[in-house]
């Protein structure tokens, strides 16, 4: 799950992608719109993600990509 806090609503859609440390796309979600406020999102994955370091890329919140590193614990 991914927690996302928005100050303003998103009407144009956002794209969320998760990549493993070796660059493989392991999860993705495309959303049409989100209201302002706090959201808990579940990314579509084929399996439960193993423990490790992942890169999350979010497009559509502002003019630039938002890139964050996250750690999944066992």
LINVEN-V777954 format. One record per residue. N is the residue number from 1. PHI is phi in degrees with one decimal (NA if undefined). OMEGA is omega in degrees with one decimal (999 if undefined). D_FIRST is the distance of its C-alpha to the first C-alpha in whole Angstrom. Layout:
# LINVEN-V777954
[[N	PHI	OMEGA	D_FIRST] [N	PHI	OMEGA	D_FIRST]]
This chain:
# LINVEN-V777954
[[1	NA	-177.3	0] [2	-131.1	176.5	4] [3	-91.6	-177.9	7] [4	-136.0	177.6	10] [5	-108.1	-178.5	13] [6	-113.0	176.3	16] [7	-81.4	-179.5	20] [8	-130.4	177.2	21] [9	-67.3	177.3	20] [10	-111.4	-178.7	19] [11	-106.4	-173.5	22] [12	-91.6	-179.8	22] [13	93.5	175.7	19] [14	-131.6	179.0	16] [15	-122.7	179.3	15] [16	-121.9	179.6	12] [17	-128.1	175.9	13] [18	-119.9	-179.2	11] [19	-120.4	175.5	14] [20	-74.2	-177.4	16] [21	-61.0	178.5	18] [22	-92.2	173.5	21] [23	90.8	178.5	20] [24	-76.1	173.3	19] [25	-72.9	-176.3	16] [26	-113.7	179.0	13] [27	-159.1	177.0	11] [28	-155.7	178.6	12] [29	-152.8	174.9	12] [30	-116.2	-177.4	15] [31	-118.4	-178.3	15] [32	-72.4	-179.9	18] [33	-157.4	177.5	18] [34	-138.4	175.0	16] [35	-74.9	175.3	18] [36	-66.3	179.6	18] [37	118.7	-176.1	16] [38	-93.1	-179.8	13] [39	-131.6	171.3	10] [40	-113.2	-175.5	7] [41	-111.7	172.4	6] [42	-106.3	179.2	5] [43	-81.2	177.8	7] [44	-73.4	177.3	10] [45	-130.4	177.0	11] [46	-78.2	-179.4	14] [47	-139.4	171.2	13] [48	-69.9	-178.3	11] [49	-70.2	176.6	11] [50	-70.8	177.1	13] [51	-56.2	179.3	14] [52	158.7	-179.9	15] [53	-100.8	-178.9	15] [54	-130.5	174.9	13] [55	-107.9	177.9	14] [56	-105.4	178.7	12] [57	-117.7	179.5	14] [58	-117.4	178.0	14] [59	-116.5	174.8	17] [60	110.3	178.5	19] [61	-79.0	174.3	18] [62	-143.2	-175.1	22] [63	-72.6	-179.4	24] [64	-109.7	172.9	23] [65	-70.0	173.2	20] [66	-102.3	-176.7	17] [67	-120.2	179.9	16] [68	-135.9	173.4	14] [69	-99.2	177.9	14] [70	-130.5	177.7	11] [71	-112.4	173.8	12] [72	-98.9	-179.3	10] [73	-94.3	179.1	12] [74	-67.8	999	14]]
